[in-house]
Amino acid sequence: MRAAVIPLAAALLAIGVAFATGFDQRTVLPPQLEARFYGFFLDRYPLFTVAIVYGLARLGLRILRPGPAGWPRRLIGGTLAFAVFLAVCLHPTFGGVTLRLAFASGGTAFLTQQAMSAAYALGSALAAMVFATALAFGALLIGNAPARPRTWLRAGLAIVLRYLALWFALAVLGLAHAAGFGNWPRRAMTGEDAVLAAALACIAFLPHLSCVRLTTRRDRSQPAQAAA
């Protein structure tokens, strides 16, 4: 398996584990974790859990892959990177500032008589901005990218392409219920739910994987940009 597909494989594995174990809201969690995990945003955007796993795997891949940064920098920076990423995705409860900003901005746009599609596009765009920034900041903390020269034009193009790919990914995952995904986690994930979730995850993240491969094939000099 190519290293590039590990984040998507991790996301698909998470879906498989949730299905195989029957994980749902009846699953007992530590009280503090349960109060922060279950709730409105998990019910409304359940597949954001897949995005969180994908992001964590991207950061983990940066820590483990060969590069100029020493292991102390990778481990300390990686720990901080995970903490920052999880904070923007899970604090104060599931969704963190990422989904709260998206929901608030999209809701405001709709209340000002914008089309629902425009409101959804705005919300998912802002969510992708927070998500991508957290990944880029984490990559900067880890600092494990090959040092090669790159023009500002190519660096800027890489940032734009990867951001647009993440925008597309979060927009696709946010449409899970509209696509027919069931009431997980209020009930256990069915086989149909699992297949649909896996299909949506592939549709969502394959463009980002393609962008990462395309924009890093020759030059990967910008640590903060390479993970976004």
C-alpha positions in Angstrom: 0.0 0.0 0.0 1.4 3.4 -0.9 1.9 5.7 2.0 -0.3 8.4 0.3 -3.4 6.3 0.8 -2.9 5.5 4.5 -5.1 8.4 5.7 -8.0 7.2 3.5 -7.4 3.6 4.6 -7.5 4.8 8.2 -10.9 6.5 7.6 -12.3 3.4 6.0 -11.0 1.3 8.9 -12.7 3.5 11.4 -16.0 3.0 9.6 -15.4 -0.8 9.6 -14.7 -0.8 13.3 -17.8 1.2 14.1 -19.9 -1.2 12.1 -18.3 -4.4 13.4 -18.5 -3.4 17.0 -22.0 -2.0 16.8 -20.8 1.3 18.3 -23.7 3.8 19.0 -25.0 6.1 21.8 -25.7 3.1 24.0 -22.0 2.4 24.1 -20.7 3.3 27.6 -17.9 6.0 27.5 -16.2 7.8 30.4 -18.7 10.4 31.6 -16.6 13.4 30.6 -16.0 12.0 27.1 -19.6 11.0 26.7 -20.8 14.5 27.5 -18.5 16.0 25.0 -18.9 13.4 22.2 -22.6 12.7 21.8 -24.9 15.5 21.0 -26.3 17.8 18.3 -23.3 18.1 16.0 -22.6 14.3 15.9 -26.2 13.6 15.1 -26.3 16.2 12.4 -22.8 15.6 10.9 -21.9 12.0 11.8 -19.3 11.6 9.1 -17.2 14.4 10.5 -15.8 11.6 12.6 -14.3 10.2 9.4 -12.7 13.6 8.6 -11.1 13.7 12.1 -9.6 10.2 11.6 -8.3 11.3 8.1 -6.7 14.4 9.6 -5.1 12.5 12.5 -3.7 9.9 10.0 -2.2 12.7 7.8 -0.4 14.2 10.8 0.7 10.7 11.9 2.1 10.0 8.4 4.1 13.1 8.5 5.7 12.1 11.8 6.6 8.6 10.6 7.8 9.2 7.1 11.5 9.8 6.4 12.6 13.4 6.5 15.1 15.9 7.9 13.4 16.5 11.3 14.8 14.5 14.1 12.7 12.2 16.3 12.5 14.6 19.3 11.1 17.3 17.0 8.7 14.9 15.4 7.4 13.5 18.7 7.1 16.8 20.6 5.8 18.6 17.5 3.5 15.7 16.7 2.0 15.7 20.2 1.3 19.4 20.0 -0.1 19.0 16.4 -2.5 16.3 17.6 -3.6 18.4 20.5 -4.3 21.5 18.4 -6.1 19.5 15.7 -8.3 17.6 18.2 -9.1 20.9 20.0 -10.5 22.6 16.9 -12.5 19.4 16.1 -13.7 18.4 19.5 -13.6 21.3 21.9 -15.8 22.1 23.8 -17.8 19.2 22.3 -17.9 17.2 19.1 -17.4 19.4 16.0 -15.4 22.0 17.9 -15.0 25.5 16.4 -14.9 23.8 13.0 -18.5 22.8 12.8 -19.8 25.6 15.0 -18.3 28.2 12.7 -19.8 26.4 9.7 -23.2 26.0 11.2 -23.3 29.6 12.4 -22.2 31.1 9.1 -24.4 28.9 7.0 -27.4 29.6 9.2 -26.8 33.3 9.1 -26.5 33.3 5.3 -29.8 31.3 5.1 -31.5 33.7 7.5 -30.4 36.6 5.3 -32.4 35.0 2.4 -29.5 33.4 0.7 -30.2 30.2 -1.2 -29.7 27.1 0.9 -27.0 25.8 -1.5 -25.1 29.1 -1.1 -25.4 28.9 2.7 -24.2 25.4 2.8 -21.3 26.2 0.5 -20.3 29.1 2.8 -20.5 27.0 5.9 -18.5 24.1 4.5 -15.9 26.6 3.1 -15.3 28.1 6.5 -15.1 24.6 8.1 -12.5 23.6 5.5 -10.5 26.7 6.3 -10.3 25.9 10.0 -9.6 22.2 9.3 -6.9 22.9 6.7 -5.3 25.6 9.0 -5.1 23.1 11.9 -3.4 20.5 9.6 -1.0 23.1 8.2 -0.1 24.4 11.7 0.4 20.8 12.8 2.7 20.2 9.9 4.7 23.2 10.8 5.1 21.9 14.4 6.3 18.5 13.1 8.5 20.1 10.5 9.3 16.8 8.6 9.2 17.8 5.0 11.9 17.4 2.4 13.8 20.6 1.9 13.7 21.5 -1.8 13.2 24.9 -3.5 9.8 25.9 -4.7 8.6 29.1 -6.3 5.9 31.2 -4.6 3.6 30.5 -7.5 3.8 26.8 -7.1 3.5 27.0 -3.3 0.4 29.2 -3.6 -1.1 26.9 -6.2 -0.6 23.9 -3.9 -2.3 25.7 -1.0 -5.3 26.6 -3.1 -5.7 23.2 -4.6 -5.5 21.4 -1.3 -7.9 23.8 0.4 -10.4 23.4 -2.4 -10.1 19.6 -2.1 -10.7 19.7 1.6 -13.7 22.1 1.0 -15.1 19.5 -1.4 -14.4 16.7 1.2 -16.2 18.3 4.1 -19.1 19.4 1.8 -19.6 15.8 0.7 -19.4 14.3 4.2 -21.9 16.9 5.4 -24.4 15.6 3.0 -24.5 12.1 4.5 -28.1 12.2 5.7 -29.2 13.7 2.4 -27.5 10.8 0.7 -29.4 8.2 2.8 -27.1 7.6 5.7 -29.1 6.4 8.7 -29.4 7.6 12.3 -26.0 6.5 13.5 -25.0 7.0 16.3 -28.5 7.0 17.7 -28.6 3.4 16.6 -25.9 1.0 15.4 -24.6 1.4 11.9 -26.2 -1.0 9.4 -24.4 -2.6 6.5 -26.0 -0.2 4.1 -24.9 2.7 6.3 -21.3 1.4 6.4 -21.1 0.9 2.6 -22.5 4.4 2.0 -20.2 5.9 4.5 -17.2 4.2 2.9 -18.3 5.4 -0.6 -18.8 9.0 0.6 -15.3 8.9 2.3 -13.7 7.8 -1.0 -15.5 10.4 -3.0 -14.7 13.0 -0.4 -11.0 12.4 0.1 -9.7 11.0 -3.2 -9.4 14.5 -4.7 -7.3 15.6 -1.7 -5.1 12.6 -2.0 -4.6 13.4 -5.7 -3.8 17.0 -5.0 -1.2 16.0 -2.3 0.4 13.6 -4.8 0.3 16.1 -7.6 1.7 19.1 -5.7 4.4 17.1 -3.9 5.7 15.0 -6.7 8.5 17.4 -7.5 8.7 19.9 -4.7 7.7 19.5 -1.1 9.5 22.3 0.6 6.7 24.0 2.5 6.1 22.1 5.8 2.9 24.0 6.7 1.5 23.6 3.3 2.2 20.0 2.7 -0.3 18.6 5.2 -3.2 21.0 4.5 
